[in-house]
Each structure stands twice: as C-alpha cells, then as structure tokens.
Amino acid sequence: MVRGFDLQDLESEHDYIQWLFPLEARSAFNSVAPTLTPATIAAFRGDAALRAELEASLVVMLLFYGLRVAADPLRLRIDRSPDFPTRSRVWLSVGNHNYLRLTRILTSLRVLGLPDHSAVLLGQLELIARTYPQLIGKTTLAFWRRAVNQG
C-alpha cells in the first residue's frame, strides 16, 4: 500500500517509514511499528526475496528525494534524477525531518543485509551536502555516516 503512495502522501504521512525501514529500537513516533529482532535480521540477511522487498521500498523513497538507482550493470550507483531540482525543495532544508528518515533508511539497509545500498546512498548524500553545505550540516552528516559505518 505505502509503495503506491503519491509523492504528496510520502511527505504528509509520517507513520509509514518505520514499517518500510524497521530498526531494532522502538520508534518514538510510531509505537505500533515493528522492531527488528535477531531472528528478523537473520531472515532478511538470508533471504534474497526479503532484501528485494527492502530494495523496492528504497526505490520508492529515492523517487521521493529526487534520486534513483542508476542503470549501471557494473556497479551499484545512486544518482540524482532529472526531478532532483524539484524534489529537493521538499526535503533539502536546514533541520528537515527527512534527514531523520534518511538516517533510518541508511541504518535499516545496513542492518538488514543491503550495506552496499546504504554506503552508496551515503555517498550521494555526501555529494549533495558538498553542493549544499548551508543546508546539510556536519552533525547531520555525522549521523548519516554513523548509520552506515556501525556494526
């Protein structure tokens, strides 16, 4: 259902991100969202179909941010899409709540068996931060880097 949301729904609804990208810690914003257990983590890491579902959720969120998985058969890449100038206006601002969503996405991808996706997304976010240093601060970058490099 969430994957069928339009871009406005993805911005205005605030209780789905915890379902698409669960973490081990309970969400302060959505107490009924699932949390990860060691068994759930092991299931994702061991099942390509579960990881494919997680990747499909990532594709939806990348569209929201004006990003996309590049069609590069040699390596995983996440690039800005042609819609980036328009989409970035929705989330690229000082202290935007989407920065927290991105931290969750980066963490969930890493924990659930898509660490390369997490690292590649971080790389693109670091490029965006270099382009817009007045909008993405060092503290936000530190959170994103920790999300990818823990564990």
C-alpha positions as CSV (number, residue, x, y, z in Angstrom):
1,M,0.0,0.0,0.0
2,V,2.7,2.5,1.0
3,R,4.6,1.9,-2.2
4,G,1.5,3.1,-4.0
5,F,1.5,6.5,-2.2
6,D,2.0,9.5,-4.4
7,L,4.8,12.0,-3.6
8,Q,2.5,14.2,-1.6
9,D,1.4,11.3,0.6
10,L,5.0,10.3,1.2
11,E,5.6,13.8,2.5
12,S,2.4,14.3,4.5
13,E,2.1,10.9,6.1
14,H,4.5,10.3,9.0
15,D,3.8,6.8,10.2
16,Y,5.0,4.6,7.3
17,I,8.8,5.0,7.3
18,Q,9.1,2.8,10.4
19,W,7.3,0.0,8.6
20,L,9.3,0.2,5.4
21,F,12.6,0.5,7.2
22,P,12.4,-1.1,10.6
23,L,15.1,-0.8,13.3
24,E,15.9,-2.6,16.5
25,A,14.9,0.3,18.6
26,R,11.2,1.2,19.1
27,S,10.2,4.3,17.2
28,A,9.3,7.4,19.4
29,F,7.0,8.5,16.6
30,N,5.1,5.2,15.8
31,S,4.7,2.9,18.8
32,V,2.9,0.2,16.8
33,A,5.6,-0.1,14.1
34,P,7.6,-3.3,14.1
35,T,11.0,-3.6,15.6
36,L,13.8,-5.9,14.5
37,T,14.7,-9.0,16.4
38,P,17.9,-11.0,15.8
39,A,15.7,-13.6,14.0
40,T,14.2,-11.0,11.7
41,I,17.6,-9.6,10.9
42,A,18.9,-13.1,10.1
43,A,15.8,-13.8,7.9
44,F,16.5,-10.7,5.8
45,R,20.2,-11.4,5.5
46,G,19.5,-14.9,4.4
47,D,16.6,-14.3,2.0
48,A,17.1,-12.5,-1.3
49,A,13.3,-12.1,-1.7
50,L,13.1,-10.1,1.6
51,R,16.0,-8.0,0.6
52,A,14.4,-7.3,-2.8
53,E,11.3,-6.0,-1.0
54,L,13.5,-3.7,1.1
55,E,15.2,-2.5,-2.1
56,A,11.8,-1.9,-3.7
57,S,10.9,0.4,-0.7
58,L,14.2,2.2,-1.2
59,V,13.4,2.8,-4.9
60,V,10.1,4.5,-3.8
61,M,11.9,6.7,-1.3
62,L,14.7,7.6,-3.7
63,L,12.0,8.8,-6.1
64,F,10.6,11.0,-3.3
65,Y,14.1,12.5,-2.8
66,G,14.7,13.0,-6.5
67,L,17.3,10.2,-6.6
68,R,17.4,6.9,-8.5
69,V,19.4,3.7,-8.7
70,A,21.5,4.2,-11.9
71,A,21.3,1.7,-14.7
72,D,24.9,0.7,-14.4
73,P,25.4,-3.1,-14.9
74,L,29.0,-2.9,-13.5
75,R,28.3,-1.4,-10.1
76,L,25.6,-0.1,-7.8
77,R,25.1,3.6,-8.1
78,I,22.6,6.1,-6.8
79,D,22.4,9.4,-8.8
80,R,20.3,12.5,-8.8
81,S,17.3,12.1,-11.1
82,P,16.1,14.8,-13.5
83,D,13.5,15.6,-10.9
84,F,16.1,16.4,-8.2
85,P,15.8,20.2,-8.5
86,T,12.0,20.0,-7.9
87,R,12.0,17.2,-5.4
88,S,14.9,18.6,-3.3
89,R,12.7,21.6,-2.5
90,V,10.6,19.3,-0.4
91,W,13.3,18.0,1.8
92,L,16.6,19.9,1.4
93,S,16.4,22.5,4.1
94,V,18.0,23.1,7.4
95,G,16.8,20.6,10.1
96,N,14.2,19.0,7.8
97,H,12.5,15.9,9.3
98,N,13.5,14.0,6.2
99,Y,17.1,14.0,7.4
100,L,15.9,11.7,10.3
101,R,14.1,9.5,7.7
102,L,17.3,9.2,5.7
103,T,19.2,8.2,8.9
104,R,16.6,5.4,9.4
105,I,16.8,4.3,5.8
106,L,20.6,4.1,5.9
107,T,20.6,2.2,9.2
108,S,17.9,-0.3,8.1
109,L,19.6,-1.0,4.8
110,R,22.8,-1.8,6.5
111,V,21.3,-3.9,9.3
112,L,19.0,-5.9,7.0
113,G,21.6,-7.0,4.5
114,L,22.0,-4.2,2.0
115,P,25.1,-2.5,3.3
116,D,26.2,-1.6,-0.3
117,H,23.0,0.3,-0.9
118,S,23.5,2.1,2.4
119,A,27.0,3.1,1.5
120,V,26.2,4.2,-2.0
121,L,23.2,6.3,-0.7
122,L,25.5,7.9,1.8
123,G,28.0,8.7,-1.0
124,Q,25.3,10.5,-2.9
125,L,24.1,12.3,0.2
126,E,27.7,13.4,0.9
127,L,27.8,14.8,-2.7
128,I,24.6,16.7,-2.1
129,A,26.0,18.0,1.2
130,R,29.0,19.3,-0.5
131,T,26.8,21.1,-3.0
132,Y,24.5,22.5,-0.3
133,P,26.7,22.9,2.8
134,Q,24.5,25.6,4.1
135,L,21.5,23.1,4.2
136,I,23.2,19.9,5.4
137,G,25.4,20.4,8.4
138,K,28.2,18.4,9.9
139,T,26.0,17.0,12.6
140,T,23.6,15.5,10.1
141,L,26.5,14.1,8.0
142,A,27.9,12.5,11.2
143,F,24.6,10.8,11.9
144,W,24.4,9.5,8.4
145,R,28.0,8.3,8.5
146,R,27.4,6.5,11.8
147,A,24.3,4.9,10.4
148,V,26.3,3.3,7.6
149,N,29.5,2.5,9.4
150,Q,28.3,1.0,12.7
151,G,28.5,-2.7,13.2
